[in-house]
Structures are given as C-alpha cells and as structure tokens.
Amino acid sequence: MPYHVFLTRPFAAPELLACFDSFVDASRRAKALRSVGGAPGPAKIRIMFAASAEEAEDLLCQVRDPAPAGDE
C-alpha cells in the first residue's frame, strides 16, 4: 500500500500532493514541504497509509477520539 502526502486546511477538503511506495520517501517529501513553508497558516502536511487516495482522504476526515489522559 502506498503512502499519501496531503495538505490539510481547516474546513476544506484535503489536497493530495504526492504518493510514495515507501515511508522514507514520503517522510522526506513531507519534511521538505514543511521546511519551505508548504503549509501556510493553520494548514498542515500529513502522511496517510492507505490502499487508495480516496481511502486516505476518508481516513483524514474521520473524527478521532482523544487519547486518554493519565493512567486510565
């Protein structure tokens, strides 16, 4: 399964920037985009591991439960 690099903005659909077969390549690309200001304002560069770009976008849009605080 490929790794997908996205630009995410609040209240907007994620924008697919690139796909890679290895995490190392995806991570390098994401770090390069972050270092040159590839995510203006509150936008973020995110990496998702999924079978397709559509599945990765769906995973990005899902609301996640917060991590438990302390010893629960």
trRosetta pair geometry for C-beta under 8 A, 3 or more apart (Angstrom, degrees):
i j d omega theta_ij theta_ji phi_ij phi_ji
1 49 6.1 85 111 177 120 82
1 50 6.3 -125 177 127 125 13
1 51 5.1 -73 -123 -88 110 51
2 19 4.7 26 154 -178 143 104
2 20 6.3 149 -165 73 92 32
2 21 5.7 -58 -111 -93 81 46
2 49 7.9 -166 104 -141 33 57
2 50 7.7 -25 70 69 69 52
3 19 7.0 152 78 -158 47 56
3 20 4.9 -23 62 65 99 89
3 21 7.5 85 16 175 86 1
3 22 7.2 -42 10 99 126 18
3 23 5.5 125 -58 -98 154 56
3 25 7.6 153 57 73 127 85
3 26 3.7 -75 110 -50 135 161
3 47 5.6 -2 180 -172 108 105
3 48 7.2 158 -159 79 60 36
3 49 5.4 -30 -103 -94 74 71
4 16 6.2 -55 -172 -133 112 98
4 18 7.6 169 -154 91 49 45
4 19 5.3 -20 -102 -103 68 79
4 26 7.7 11 25 -131 10 132
4 47 7.0 150 76 -157 46 53
4 48 4.9 -20 60 62 99 89
4 49 7.8 178 17 -82 77 22
4 50 6.4 -29 5 40 123 98
4 53 5.6 140 -115 -113 145 70
4 56 4.1 72 41 159 146 174
4 57 8.0 -75 123 -46 156 68
5 16 7.6 98 76 -162 54 57
5 17 4.7 -61 104 66 98 105
5 18 4.6 11 43 55 118 86
5 19 7.4 -152 15 -73 77 32
5 20 7.3 47 -22 -2 106 105
5 26 5.7 -176 -57 -156 101 87
5 29 5.5 -94 -59 104 164 123
5 30 5.4 -155 -129 -73 117 89
5 33 7.4 138 170 3 133 150
5 45 6.7 -6 -173 -174 96 95
5 46 7.5 159 -154 83 49 42
5 47 5.7 -23 -98 -99 66 73
6 14 4.3 -2 -174 178 136 118
6 15 6.3 137 -162 68 74 45
6 16 5.8 -43 -101 -98 79 45
6 17 6.3 166 -110 4 21 91
6 45 7.3 159 83 -156 47 48
6 46 5.0 -19 63 63 97 90
6 47 7.7 171 19 -86 78 24
6 48 6.5 21 -3 1 121 110
6 56 7.1 180 -42 138 127 115
6 57 7.3 143 -101 -96 145 71
6 60 6.2 -46 67 -85 167 160
7 14 7.0 153 73 -164 45 67
7 15 4.4 -16 58 61 98 105
7 17 5.7 89 -22 -47 93 117
7 33 7.9 -121 -82 165 97 145
7 38 7.0 -118 -99 145 115 95
7 39 6.1 -175 -140 -102 92 86
7 43 5.9 8 -179 176 91 124
7 44 7.6 161 -156 81 49 38
7 45 6.1 -27 -100 -99 62 64
8 12 7.7 161 -168 75 51 89
8 14 4.8 -28 -94 -109 82 89
8 15 7.7 -170 -73 22 36 71
8 43 6.4 163 83 -158 45 71
8 44 5.1 -16 60 60 98 87
8 45 7.9 169 17 -91 79 15
8 46 5.4 20 -6 3 123 123
8 60 6.3 -152 -91 -179 132 130
9 12 4.1 12 76 43 106 126
9 15 7.9 32 -2 -4 100 107
9 41 7.8 44 -130 82 101 111
9 42 6.9 95 -147 88 68 85
9 43 4.5 -32 -88 -99 80 93
10 42 5.6 -4 -10 109 114 133
12 15 8.0 -10 131 -32 114 96
13 57 7.4 13 -174 -163 91 123
14 46 7.5 -67 -136 51 129 122
14 57 5.3 -165 57 -130 120 85
14 60 4.9 30 -41 102 153 156
14 61 7.2 -126 -10 -55 112 88
16 19 7.5 -1 -176 -49 115 90
16 53 5.3 2 -99 -155 150 127
16 56 7.9 93 -101 85 106 127
16 57 7.3 -66 -59 -68 101 110
17 29 7.6 174 113 149 118 123
17 33 7.0 32 154 -91 166 158
17 38 7.9 51 -123 169 159 134
17 45 7.6 -29 12 -136 153 95
18 26 7.5 -179 100 -121 106 73
18 29 5.5 -87 66 165 150 160
19 53 6.9 -84 -76 -75 125 102
20 23 7.7 140 101 -87 120 16
20 25 4.1 -165 -162 95 142 113
20 26 4.1 -160 48 -60 133 83
20 29 6.8 177 -41 5 138 137
21 25 7.2 40 51 39 62 138
22 25 4.8 89 68 8 92 101
22 26 7.0 -163 95 -3 48 88
23 26 5.5 -60 -146 43 37 111
23 27 5.8 39 156 -23 71 108
23 47 7.6 90 -143 161 79 147
23 49 7.6 -23 -89 -84 101 117
24 27 5.8 -56 -145 37 25 112
24 28 6.5 29 155 -21 61 105
25 28 5.8 -51 -149 33 31 113
25 29 6.5 29 154 -17 64 106
26 29 5.8 -57 -151 37 31 111
26 30 6.3 29 154 -18 66 108
26 47 5.1 106 148 -134 121 127
27 30 5.7 -55 -143 38 31 110
27 31 6.2 29 158 -17 65 108
27 47 6.8 -28 -81 -59 59 163
28 31 5.9 -59 -147 39 27 108
28 32 6.2 28 155 -20 64 108
29 32 5.7 -55 -147 36 29 112
29 33 6.4 27 155 -17 64 106
30 33 5.8 -55 -149 37 30 110
30 34 6.3 29 154 -18 65 107
30 45 4.9 160 -154 138 84 122
30 46 7.7 -29 -132 163 130 2
30 47 5.4 -72 -58 -52 151 108
31 34 5.7 -54 -145 38 32 112
31 35 6.2 31 157 -22 66 108
32 35 5.9 -56 -145 35 29 110
32 36 6.6 8 163 -2 64 109
32 38 7.7 59 110 -24 62 139
33 36 6.5 -69 -146 45 27 95
33 38 3.2 -54 -177 29 84 161
33 39 6.9 75 141 -28 101 87
33 45 4.9 141 96 -103 124 154
34 37 8.0 39 -179 -69 29 19
34 38 6.3 -63 -60 38 28 102
34 39 6.5 -8 -109 12 64 114
34 45 5.3 -122 -64 32 89 137
37 40 6.6 46 168 -79 93 68
38 45 5.9 48 90 -67 115 129
39 43 4.1 -148 -169 103 84 95
39 44 5.5 52 -163 -111 154 15
39 45 5.0 -127 -48 -33 129 83
40 43 5.7 43 60 28 51 123
46 60 6.4 127 97 -119 149 117
48 56 3.8 136 100 -156 132 100
48 57 7.9 178 54 -52 162 32
48 59 5.6 147 -154 78 133 127
48 60 5.9 -89 -63 -56 145 97
49 56 7.6 162 63 -106 10 104
50 53 7.6 132 84 -91 117 16
50 55 4.0 -168 172 101 129 105
50 56 3.8 -167 35 -67 136 76
50 59 5.9 -167 -71 1 136 138
51 55 5.3 44 50 31 82 156
52 55 4.7 97 55 7 80 101
52 56 7.0 -142 96 -4 43 88
53 56 5.5 -54 -147 38 34 114
53 57 6.3 36 154 -21 66 105
54 57 5.8 -53 -148 35 30 111
54 58 6.4 33 152 -20 63 105
55 58 5.6 -52 -149 35 32 114
55 59 6.5 34 152 -19 64 104
56 59 5.7 -53 -150 35 32 112
56 60 6.5 35 151 -21 64 104
57 60 5.6 -52 -150 33 34 114
57 61 6.5 26 155 -15 65 109
58 61 5.9 -63 -150 39 31 107
58 62 6.8 43 152 -38 64 99
59 62 5.9 -43 -152 11 35 116
66 69 7.9 1 132 -39 116 90
68 72 4.2 -121 -180 46 135 130
69 72 7.1 67 62 -22 48 123
